[in-house]
Amino acid sequence: MTWRQLRVLIQHLPPESSTMTALRNALSPEEYERQRKNGRPEEGRWSLAEQLLAGITDALQEIQYILAVTNSDGKGRRPRRPEPLPRPGVTTRKQREPMSEQAAERLFQLINGGAA
């Protein structure tokens, strides 16, 4: 078997195979970012089936949240919005900084017709 034939065999293994998993686990964060930009989720640490399952889980949690908020009487504590299932190679969302007083005043002026 030539090196080329071996490379072709490895490249065409299913994403769930042990070899492909080991290769993906050895990737650096820069390589993950490159794959994310190139739109090749099949080369991520998770197989396509696992990514779809995580998406379904997120959707079900969101539906549960919406159902709980809709059916609550508003007197008790409001449930927290569910966080998405953590995925390998994907960073969590950064919390937004609160709006400064100056920015809030500027926004108020713009909304009330005080353009530029």
SEFI-236684 format. One line per 5 residues: number of its first residue (from 1); for each residue x, y, z of N, C-alpha, C. Coordinates in steps of 0.05 Angstrom, whole numbers, plus 5000, padded with zeros to 4 digits. Each point is the difference from the previous one (the first is absolute). Example, Ala and Ser with C-alpha at 12.3 -4.5 7.8 and 13.67 -1.06 7.14 Angstrom:
SEFI-236684
1	5264:4886:5156:4982:5024:5000:5018:5024:5000 ~ 4993:5021:4986:5016:5024:5001:4985:5022:5014
This chain:
SEFI-236684
1	5017:4976:5000:4983:5024:5000:5018:5025:5000 ~ 4993:5019:4983:5016:5024:4999:4990:5020:5021 ~ 5017:5021:5006:4992:5020:5019:4975:5015:4990 ~ 4998:5004:4974:4977:5014:4989:4975:4984:5005 ~ 5001:4973:4996:4977:4983:5005:4991:5001:5029
6	5020:4999:5018:4994:5002:5028:4987:5026:5007 ~ 5010:5022:4990:4988:5026:5005:4971:5001:4990 ~ 4995:4990:4976:4973:5000:4989:4981:4983:5018 ~ 5010:4977:5009:4984:4983:5018:4993:5015:5025 ~ 5019:5013:5012:4995:5015:5025:4981:5023:4996
11	5003:5014:4978:4983:5023:4994:4971:4992:4995 ~ 4996:4976:4992:4972:4991:4994:4988:4982:5022 ~ 5013:5000:5023:4988:4986:5022:4975:5015:5010 ~ 4980:4986:5012:4977:5015:5010:5009:5018:5023 ~ 4986:5023:5004:5007:5019:5021:5000:4988:5028
16	4984:4979:5004:4998:4988:5027:5022:4980:5006 ~ 5017:4994:4980:5021:4979:5004:5020:5010:5021 ~ 5013:4980:5013:5020:5006:5021:5023:5016:4988 ~ 5008:4994:4976:5023:5014:4988:4993:5029:4995 ~ 4977:5005:4989:4992:5028:4994:4996:5016:5026
21	4990:4987:5021:4996:5013:5026:5027:5007:5011 ~ 5020:4982:4999:5027:5005:5010:5013:5023:4985 ~ 4996:5001:4973:5011:5022:4984:4987:5027:5008 ~ 4974:5000:5003:4986:5024:5007:5008:5010:5028 ~ 5003:4982:5019:5008:5007:5027:5027:5013:5002
26	5017:4994:4979:5027:5011:5000:5002:5028:4987 ~ 4977:5010:4991:5000:5026:4986:5005:5023:5020 ~ 5013:5021:4991:5004:5024:5017:4976:5018:4997 ~ 4996:5020:5018:4978:5018:4998:5000:5016:4973 ~ 5024:5006:4990:5002:5014:4975:4988:4983:4977
31	5006:4974:5001:4990:4983:4979:4969:4997:5002 ~ 4990:4999:5025:4971:5000:5003:4987:5025:4988 ~ 5013:5023:5005:4989:5025:4990:5000:5000:4969 ~ 5021:4989:4989:5002:4999:4970:4978:4982:4990 ~ 4995:4977:5013:4979:4982:4991:4972:5013:5003
36	4996:5015:5022:4975:5013:5004:4995:5020:4978 ~ 5020:5015:4992:4997:5020:4979:4996:4987:4973 ~ 5011:4977:4996:4997:4986:4974:4974:4984:4998 ~ 4985:4999:5022:4974:4987:5000:5002:4969:4997 ~ 5018:4988:5015:5003:4971:4998:4996:4987:5027
41	4974:4999:5010:4995:4990:5027:5007:4970:5002 ~ 5001:4986:4978:5007:4972:5002:5028:4995:5009 ~ 5017:5021:4999:5027:4997:5010:5003:5010:5029 ~ 4978:5007:5013:5001:5008:5028:5003:4976:5017 ~ 5001:5004:5027:5004:4977:5018:4975:4983:5001
46	4977:5011:4994:4976:4984:5001:4992:4992:4972 ~ 4987:4977:4998:4989:4992:4974:4975:5016:4994 ~ 4991:4998:4976:4976:5015:4991:4976:4992:5017 ~ 4998:4974:5006:4978:4990:5016:5000:5012:5028 ~ 5023:5002:5012:5002:5013:5027:4993:5029:4999
51	5008:5014:4979:4994:5028:4997:4970:5004:4996 ~ 4987:4983:4985:4971:5002:4996:4986:4994:5026 ~ 5009:4980:5015:4988:4993:5026:5003:5024:5020 ~ 5023:5013:5000:5003:5024:5017:4981:5022:4991 ~ 4996:5004:4974:4981:5020:4991:4972:4994:5008
56	4992:4974:4999:4973:4992:5008:4997:5005:5030 ~ 5020:4993:5015:4999:5004:5030:4997:5030:5006 ~ 5015:5017:4986:4997:5029:5005:4972:5009:4993 ~ 4989:4991:4978:4973:5008:4992:4979:4991:5020 ~ 5003:4975:5010:4981:4991:5020:5001:5016:5026
61	5025:5006:5009:5003:5017:5024:4987:5027:4996 ~ 5004:5011:4976:4988:5027:4994:4969:4998:5001 ~ 4989:4978:4989:4971:4997:5000:4990:4997:5029 ~ 5014:4985:5016:4993:4997:5028:5000:5027:5014 ~ 5020:5016:4995:5002:5026:5012:4977:5018:4992
66	4994:5000:4974:4978:5017:4990:4973:4990:5012 ~ 4997:4974:5002:4975:4990:5011:4997:5007:5030 ~ 5022:4999:5015:5000:5007:5028:4994:5030:5004 ~ 5012:5017:4983:4995:5029:5003:4972:5007:4992 ~ 4990:4987:4979:4973:5006:4990:4979:4991:5020
71	5004:4978:5013:4979:4989:5018:5004:5009:5029 ~ 5019:5017:5006:5004:5009:5027:4981:5023:5006 ~ 4993:5004:5025:4982:5022:5007:5015:5026:5004 ~ 5026:4999:4998:5016:5025:5003:5006:5008:5028 ~ 4990:4985:5020:5004:5008:5028:5026:4988:5011
76	5008:4977:4990:5024:4987:5011:5025:5009:4984 ~ 5022:4987:5006:5025:5006:4986:4997:4991:4971 ~ 5011:5016:4983:5000:4993:4971:5023:4980:4995 ~ 4995:4978:4986:5022:4981:4995:5022:5012:4983 ~ 5024:4991:5004:5022:5009:4983:5000:4988:4973
81	5007:5015:4980:5002:4990:4972:5022:4979:4999 ~ 4994:4977:4987:5020:4978:5000:5025:5008:4983 ~ 5023:4991:5010:5025:5004:4985:5002:4978:4979 ~ 5010:5006:4976:5004:4978:4980:5020:4979:5010 ~ 4996:4976:4991:5018:4979:5007:5029:5007:4991
86	5020:4998:5017:5027:5007:4992:5010:4981:4978 ~ 5012:5012:4979:5010:4985:4978:5030:5003:4998 ~ 5014:4979:4993:5029:5003:4998:5008:5019:4978 ~ 5020:5017:5006:5009:5019:4980:4984:5025:4997 ~ 4978:5002:5016:4983:5023:4999:5002:5015:5027
91	5007:5025:4999:5002:5015:5024:4972:5009:5010 ~ 4998:5005:5026:4974:5009:5010:4996:5029:4994 ~ 4976:5009:5001:4993:5028:4995:5011:5018:5022 ~ 5011:5023:4991:5009:5019:5020:4977:5017:5009 ~ 4999:5006:5026:4979:5017:5011:5005:5028:4991
96	4978:5013:4992:5002:5028:4991:5004:5018:5024 ~ 5016:5020:4995:5004:5020:5021:4975:5018:5000 ~ 4992:5009:5024:4977:5018:5001:5005:5026:4986 ~ 4979:5012:4989:5002:5025:4986:5008:5023:5018 ~ 5019:5016:4991:5009:5022:5016:4978:5022:5001
101	5002:5017:5020:4981:5021:5003:4999:5019:4976 ~ 5024:5006:4989:5002:5017:4977:4987:4987:4975 ~ 5005:4974:4997:4988:4986:4977:4970:4998:5003 ~ 4990:4996:5024:4971:4999:5005:4987:5027:4993 ~ 5014:5022:5008:4989:5027:4995:4999:5005:4970
106	5021:4992:4986:5002:5004:4971:4978:4984:4986 ~ 4996:4975:5009:4978:4983:4988:4973:5013:5006 ~ 4996:5010:5023:4974:5013:5007:4995:5024:4982 ~ 5021:5016:4994:4997:5023:4982:4994:4991:4972 ~ 5013:4979:4990:4995:4990:4973:4971:4989:4998
111	4991:4986:5020:4973:4989:4999:4979:5022:4999 ~ 5005:5021:5015:4981:5022:5002:5003:5021:4979 ~ 5014:4994:4978:5002:5018:4978:5022:5020:5000 ~ 5019:4998:5019:5022:5018:5001:5024:4990:4985 ~ 4997:4998:4973:5021:4989:4983:5025:5017:5001
116	5022:4986:4999:5028:5011:4999:5000:5027:5012
